Structures are given as C-alpha cells and as structure tokens.
Amino acid sequence: MAIDFTRLLPQSAVIDRSAGSLDGRMDWKQVPAKAAVYLLSGCEEAGASAEEVPLVLATVGDLRAALKRRLDDAEQAGEPPTETAVEAASPQLTRRIPYHRLCTRVQFRIVHSPFAANLHYLQAVRLLHPSTYRELLSFGSAWWATVNPGDAFPRLRPTQAIADPRALYAGPIRDRSAAARLIDSTEDLFDLCREYPTLQLAPHGRACAYKEMGKCPAPCDGSVEMSWYHSQMATAWDFVTDRAARAAWERSQEGQMRDAAARLEFERAARIKNRIARGGFLDGKTGDAYASLAPLGDFSWLALQPGRGKRLVEPFLIHGGVVTALAEIGKKEIAGAAPRLLEEVQRGSARPILPPLEEEAIDHVALLAHHLFRNDPGTYVRVREVVSGGVSRVEALLEGFFAARAKGLAAAGTVEAVSP
C-alpha cells in the first residue's frame, strides 16, 4: 500500500523523465532554492498505471540545486555518474540510481532551521521505514541516569530507555560516557555501593575493599542498616537533580571543612575540600554534558527557531516528547503575540510527564537532546522558566532572539543528509 506523505511534505512538483534536457525535466520555478526535506518518487515502467515508489528521502540546504544534481544526466553531459544513494524502498540495497530516468515526482517541505529539518525528516523516515528508521538518523537516543527507589537494593544506572513506571529519571546527558561518569562520581561522593551483587546479599554479604579504604559504610555486611542506604540514595538523587540541593550540600561540606580546620584536623579538612571540588562536576556551562540535566518531569521546553526571513520566529513546544509547532510570530507582533504564546505553552504543558514514554516521544526527546548539545541557531528554554517569568519573560525571549538574528548569531542552515 502506498504511503501518503502529503501531510508531512505538503508541496510537490511533477518530473518529466522523458525530457531530453535537465531544463525540461521540471518547471524549476516551482522548486525554491531553499532548505527543505524532500522525497523523490518514481517508477521503472512508463504509463499512468505504473506503480510509483519512494526513491530517496533527504534534507538539503538548497532544494533546487540538490534536485538538479540528482536529475542531471551525467552520461549525456559527458561525465561519469558521481552520486551514490541508498534506495528508499530497501535501505539495505545500495546502488547507483539513474534518477533522471526513474523520477516522476518530488514532494517537499521548506524548512528554516536545523531543528525543523530534523523534526520533519524524522517523521518522514519513521513513516517510510518503521522498523529500521533509527539506523538512518544522525543522532541516537538520549542518555539518562535512573534509579528505582522502591527496589530493596536501589542502584544508579545509565540508560536510554524510559520504560519503568516505578523508576526516576534524570537527563538528558550528552553521551554514554558522561552518564557513566555521573554515576561513578555520585557513588564516590555519597559512599554508595560499587559492588552491586554483594549489596544484594545484605546483611549477610562480605564487605569489599571500599570499606577498608573508608569509602563505603558497608550495608552489605550489616555495618549500617539498608534504611540508611535508602536515605543516602535519596540524598544522592536530590544532589543530581536539584541545584538547590547541591548548593545546600556544598554549604554543609564547607561548614565541616571549617570545623575541621578549627580543630587543627588539617588532613580531614583537605579531604573535605577535595570532595567539594569533585562535587562541582555537574555545574557546567551551556553545552556541557550535564547542562540540561533535570528530572524527567521537567522535560518541557519552548524552542524558538528561525522562521521565514529574519523577521519571523517559529516556536515549538516540546513537552515530554510531544512536539507542537506553534504559529509563527513576527518581530513587530511581539507585544500582542507574547500573551498568546504564553497561554499556548501553559495549555500544552499541563499534562504531567511520567514514564514510560511512547516510542515516538522517545524519538522527539532524542531530537531535542541532540540540539541542546550543539551550536544551534535556536533558543531553548525550559517551560517552568517561561511560565514563572510570565508575559515579560516571553517578550524578552522573543526580543533577544530577533536581536541575535540581526547580529548574525542565529543564521539558519542545513546540509544535505541523504537517507533512504
């Protein structure tokens, strides 16, 4: 059954594959020289009854130039074919495709930002290849830290899945190694068990070397109660997910360090000072591996993206993986549009974000995480910050966005990313 891409790629143009020249193959005025997501379709046979199938799906910075490259008859021009693509109908089959002899139609959507390009490409490739589309994306699933506080023996783990309704999740984290580093550092700071199989034997386990080094209170052998360990895990989770909790922890450590120094326990004071320094690993700058770290319930963002020209902004609401494209806003409309945008954000973010997340939501979370960790022309702000600031905050965000664009700090652009 043919797939209908009309909603995702609403514009289209006919390709005359029988034309003897590139100029005659299309009405090129119908194809803008702008960034786009596009799908080329065609068929092996001639005639109205021939079955049209997808051939290639791609994002490009200049749709007209990209189509001219694909539809040019390299042999006729006296040049060997230079482009190799993956057949859209079968992503495992790679071969040279004579597009100028096969293509009958192009469907496309003009996009104005990398975020919009990746969003619409994701939706189209998921429809085209529902079982393998993730292999065809330029980004993978986001990484998270997770713990199930209801477990008899709770532990911190890195994960890409958000599937356990009983678990807590914090993220997104830039990559797997950063997620593992977060967990290692947290275990070190809060003396959590590193030998999980031994912990599961508590209180009849045999303490490991960390107890001898003074880096674990050893709940495994009953030296401390598991109730204490649960409390310590909760404190550690607050440290990971709450800036205020981290600040309170640092103040407490500084007080202990001063007390130790006053008692002339300089070695202990030095160890505490070192612990405070290690505890600063989460306080990175924008773009850092942990810059967007927060509980899953806080994964609600307003994304301001370049629109058509420098005087329009295209807002998106991303709430728990549900992406909603909001109406474009003009530079001269800020005062009137800000209250409406705030109302749309509040209405769209009213539903609580709870695990598990659906597969489509997981994809959209990964998409946003990908853009949060790159130098992007968009502006990304958590919804709670937008709502708490009210209309004045929305106006400031819009004005700041347009000011940055005017200075050339948010010039949008995409590069061709061919996919089956």
ABEGO torsion letter per residue (X at the ends): XBBBAAAABABBBBBBAABABAAAABBAAABBBBBBBBBBBBBABBEAABBBBBABBBBBABAAAAAAAAABBAAAAGBBBABBBBBAABAABBBBBBAAAABABBBBBBBABAAAAAAAAAAAAAAABAAAAAAABABBBBBBBBBBAABABBBBBBBABBABAABBBBOBBABAAAAAAAAAAAAAAAGBBABAAAAAAOAABBBBAAAAAGABAGAAAGABBAAAAAAAAAAAAAAAABAAAAAAAAAAAAAAAAAAAAAGBAAAAAAAAAAAAAAAAABBBBGBAAAABBBAAABBBBBBBBBBEAABBBBBBBBGGBBBBBBBBBAAAAAAAAAAAAAAAAAAAABBBBOBBBAAAAAAAAAAAAAAABBBABBBBBAAAAAAAEAAAAAAAAAAAAAAAAAGAABBBBBBBBBX
